Amino acid sequence: MSEAVLGVRGGATRGRRISIGPALLAAALSVGACVVAAAAPAGAAPTVIPVYGTSELDSIACMSSTYCIAVGVNDYVLIDNGTDGGANQLPGLQLDAVACPTSANCYAVGDAPGSTTNGVIVPFVYGEEMTPITVPGTVNLAAISCTPDTTACVAVGNGYNPGPPGTFFATVVNLAGGSPSGSVQ
């Protein structure tokens, strides 16, 4: 059994990784910490390692037992055998969630702060970011879930109708092959 490694988003430990056991993972996520790697063998002493070059990491998904990707505000980090590969910049994007349905494909979702018209999907192939895809009719995409071993995913978030009157609404976006398909619901 291995332990999960957390990055805490506030206080003196902001931007650092802290090893915890998997039983604490759900509780840690519910209080605002974010996972940045899967590493340390069970029973190993907790380690705190700075993740330089990141401002905030909000979600992580693993393509294998040793290779993961963490996403957040303006950047993402690849984790290989518990070692971060440094921050990779995604200026102007705030990514809220990531899912890796295959060992080759991951999809991150979020928005472009300052834009009130489109949520965004960022495909990753073998850890390399591809061109972000804007999704008209959405303001933000906040979560994504994929069918394992396929590239079929569903992202959820919100949209905005400027009206009058202006109203927000929930959105569901289907992805097929990593691209939005059908209409925003």
C-alpha positions as CSV (number, residue, x, y, z in Angstrom):
1,M,0.0,0.0,0.0
2,S,1.3,3.5,-0.7
3,E,0.5,6.9,0.8
4,A,-1.0,9.9,-0.9
5,V,0.9,13.2,-0.9
6,L,-0.9,16.4,-0.3
7,G,-0.3,20.1,-1.2
8,V,-2.0,22.3,1.4
9,R,-3.5,25.5,-0.1
10,G,-3.2,27.8,2.9
11,G,-1.2,28.6,6.0
12,A,2.5,27.9,6.5
13,T,2.4,24.8,4.4
14,R,1.0,26.5,1.3
15,G,2.5,25.0,-1.9
16,R,4.2,22.1,-0.1
17,R,3.6,18.4,-0.3
18,I,2.8,16.4,2.8
19,S,2.5,12.6,2.9
20,I,-0.6,11.1,4.4
21,G,-2.3,7.7,4.4
22,P,-5.0,7.0,1.9
23,A,-7.7,6.8,4.6
24,L,-7.2,10.5,5.3
25,L,-7.3,11.5,1.6
26,A,-11.1,12.2,1.5
27,A,-11.0,14.2,4.7
28,A,-8.0,16.2,3.5
29,L,-9.7,17.1,0.2
30,S,-12.9,18.2,2.0
31,V,-11.0,20.8,4.0
32,G,-9.2,22.4,1.0
33,A,-6.0,20.5,0.6
34,C,-5.0,19.3,-2.8
35,V,-3.3,16.1,-3.9
36,V,-0.1,16.7,-5.9
37,A,1.4,13.2,-6.1
38,A,1.1,9.5,-5.2
39,A,4.4,8.4,-3.6
40,A,6.0,7.2,-0.3
41,P,5.7,3.6,0.7
42,A,3.4,2.7,3.6
43,G,5.0,3.4,7.0
44,A,7.4,6.0,5.6
45,A,7.9,9.2,7.6
46,P,5.9,12.1,6.2
47,T,8.0,14.4,3.9
48,V,7.4,18.0,3.1
49,I,8.8,19.0,-0.4
50,P,8.2,22.4,-2.0
51,V,6.5,22.4,-5.4
52,Y,8.2,25.4,-6.9
53,G,6.6,27.5,-9.6
54,T,3.0,26.7,-8.8
55,S,0.5,29.1,-7.4
56,E,-2.3,26.7,-6.6
57,L,-3.1,23.1,-7.4
58,D,-6.7,22.0,-7.2
59,S,-7.0,18.4,-8.6
60,I,-4.9,15.4,-9.5
61,A,-5.4,12.2,-11.6
62,C,-3.0,9.4,-12.3
63,M,-2.4,7.7,-15.6
64,S,-0.7,4.8,-13.9
65,S,0.5,3.8,-10.4
66,T,3.6,6.0,-10.8
67,Y,2.6,8.8,-13.2
68,C,0.2,11.6,-12.3
69,I,-0.8,15.1,-13.3
70,A,-2.0,17.9,-11.0
71,V,-3.7,21.0,-12.3
72,G,-4.6,24.4,-10.9
73,V,-4.4,28.1,-11.5
74,N,-2.2,29.0,-14.5
75,D,-0.2,25.7,-14.3
76,Y,0.1,22.0,-14.1
77,V,2.7,19.6,-12.6
78,L,3.6,16.1,-13.8
79,I,4.5,13.7,-11.1
80,D,6.7,10.7,-11.9
81,N,7.5,8.2,-9.1
82,G,6.7,10.8,-6.5
83,T,9.0,13.4,-8.0
84,D,7.4,16.6,-9.5
85,G,8.6,17.5,-12.9
86,G,8.3,21.3,-12.2
87,A,5.5,23.7,-13.0
88,N,4.3,23.9,-16.6
89,Q,2.6,27.2,-17.3
90,L,-0.9,27.6,-18.7
91,P,-1.4,31.4,-18.5
92,G,-4.9,32.6,-18.3
93,L,-6.5,29.3,-17.4
94,Q,-7.8,28.1,-14.0
95,L,-8.2,24.4,-14.1
96,D,-10.5,22.9,-11.5
97,A,-10.5,19.2,-12.2
98,V,-8.7,16.5,-14.2
99,A,-9.5,12.9,-15.2
100,C,-7.2,10.3,-16.9
101,P,-9.4,7.6,-18.5
102,T,-6.4,5.9,-20.2
103,S,-2.6,5.7,-19.7
104,A,-2.2,8.2,-22.6
105,N,-5.1,10.6,-22.2
106,C,-6.1,13.1,-19.5
107,Y,-8.7,16.0,-19.7
108,A,-8.6,19.0,-17.4
109,V,-11.6,21.4,-17.1
110,G,-12.0,24.9,-15.8
111,D,-12.3,28.4,-17.2
112,A,-10.3,31.4,-18.4
113,P,-10.7,34.0,-15.6
114,G,-11.9,37.3,-16.9
115,S,-13.9,35.6,-19.6
116,T,-17.6,35.2,-18.8
117,T,-18.5,33.3,-21.9
118,N,-16.6,29.9,-22.0
119,G,-15.6,27.0,-19.9
120,V,-12.5,25.2,-21.1
121,I,-11.3,21.7,-21.7
122,V,-7.5,21.0,-21.9
123,P,-6.6,17.6,-23.4
124,F,-3.3,16.1,-22.4
125,V,-1.6,13.3,-24.4
126,Y,1.2,11.5,-22.5
127,G,1.4,14.5,-20.2
128,E,1.8,17.1,-22.9
129,E,-0.9,19.7,-23.1
130,M,-2.8,20.1,-26.3
131,T,-4.7,23.1,-27.5
132,P,-7.4,24.2,-25.0
133,I,-11.0,23.8,-26.3
134,T,-13.5,26.5,-25.3
135,V,-17.1,25.3,-24.8
136,P,-19.6,28.0,-25.8
137,G,-22.6,28.2,-23.6
138,T,-20.6,27.6,-20.4
139,V,-19.0,29.9,-17.9
140,N,-17.0,27.3,-16.0
141,L,-16.5,23.6,-16.0
142,A,-15.9,22.4,-12.5
143,A,-15.7,18.6,-12.6
144,I,-15.1,15.8,-15.0
145,S,-15.5,12.0,-15.0
146,C,-14.6,9.5,-17.7
147,T,-15.3,5.9,-18.5
148,P,-12.1,3.9,-17.8
149,D,-10.1,2.8,-20.9
150,T,-12.1,5.1,-23.2
151,T,-12.1,8.8,-24.1
152,A,-15.8,9.2,-23.2
153,C,-16.2,11.8,-20.5
154,V,-18.8,14.1,-18.9
155,A,-18.0,17.5,-17.5
156,V,-20.3,19.6,-15.4
157,G,-20.3,23.3,-14.5
158,N,-22.4,26.3,-15.1
159,G,-23.5,28.7,-17.8
160,Y,-25.0,32.1,-17.9
161,N,-27.8,33.6,-19.9
162,P,-27.4,37.4,-19.9
163,G,-31.2,37.7,-20.2
164,P,-32.9,39.9,-19.3
165,P,-33.0,38.9,-16.6
166,G,-29.6,37.4,-16.3
167,T,-29.6,33.8,-15.0
168,F,-27.0,31.2,-14.2
169,F,-27.8,27.5,-14.9
170,A,-26.1,24.1,-14.5
171,T,-24.4,22.6,-17.6
172,V,-23.5,19.1,-18.6
173,V,-21.0,18.6,-21.5
174,N,-20.5,15.3,-23.1
175,L,-17.0,14.6,-24.5
176,A,-16.3,12.0,-27.2
177,G,-12.6,11.5,-28.1
178,G,-11.8,14.5,-25.9
179,S,-13.9,16.9,-27.8
180,P,-17.3,18.3,-26.8
181,S,-20.1,16.5,-28.6
182,G,-23.8,17.4,-28.8
183,S,-25.2,20.4,-27.1
184,V,-24.5,22.0,-23.8
185,Q,-27.4,21.0,-21.5
